[in-house]
Amino acid sequence: MIWKSGIQNGYYESRFKVPPGAGLHTSFWMMKHNGAGGIGPTASAQELDVCENDSVRLTNYGVNVHRWNPQPHITQGHKNVPTPNLAATFHTFGCEFTPEKMKYYF
């Protein structure tokens, strides 16, 4: 299920290197906010996680789509993506978001 309001359809991309070391959390994600900077179940319908990495497992990252509103919160399609060492060099992460689907690119 993809929502018809909130984040606009299109292609989103970012290029970065994951820093090595426990305790760091690198992420590239998008979430609608209420205009005052607030996020969460009352302000957002969806969250798109293009890359989430905890900097301990440097050879994979996670992708996901969350539905926050209406409650209850549900996740739709979490997947771990195997990669080369994300701290060794810069990598490009992308996603294509349409009303029908979410496609991730590495």
Secondary structure as UniProt FT lines:
FT   STRAND          10..16
FT   TURN            22..23
FT   STRAND          26..31
FT   TURN            41..43
FT   STRAND          46..53
FT   TURN            58..59
FT   STRAND          60..67
FT   STRAND          74..75
FT   STRAND          79..82
FT   TURN            86..88
FT   STRAND          91..97
FT   STRAND          102..105
//
